[in-house]
Amino acid sequence: MLIELKNNLSELNLLNDAISNFNEKNSIPVAIAFKVNLAIEEIVTNIIKYGYDDPKNDTIIIDIQKINNVINITIKDYAKEFNPMDRDDPDTSIPLEKRKVGGLGIFFAKELMDSMEYLREMDSNVLKMRKIL
């Protein structure tokens, strides 16, 4: 299933509906569906909020497929280069009020998925994620 969104937070409802339809059509268990949805939403939200220096209408493309017992997700955007795999995970042992702001969305996505891989292709960021059923 291919999902194309504008880089606008108002598009998150469309994203959630599309992922819900995918999960339903493919009989994805509720617990896994929740993890997949949250991981995709966190990544896409970060792209929309932080990826662009100006609010131009650009496209974010999400390709989500179930092949055998694996959900494969590819998220492609044309924002400034950003490799989420280079980010250090936050120290969750530090009390919340003493932690730096930010970084939890990427951390959650890494924790929720079984694998993540980043590529820079020409002028686009490509993030590949996998969840094993």
Protein Blocks (a to p, Z undefined) as FASTA:
>chain_A
ZZdddddfklmmmmmmmmmmmmmmnopafklmmmmmmmmmmmmmmmmmmmpmbfcdcddd
dddddehjaccdddddfbdcddfklpccddfkbcfklpceehjlmmmmmmmpmbdcddde
hjaccddddddZZ
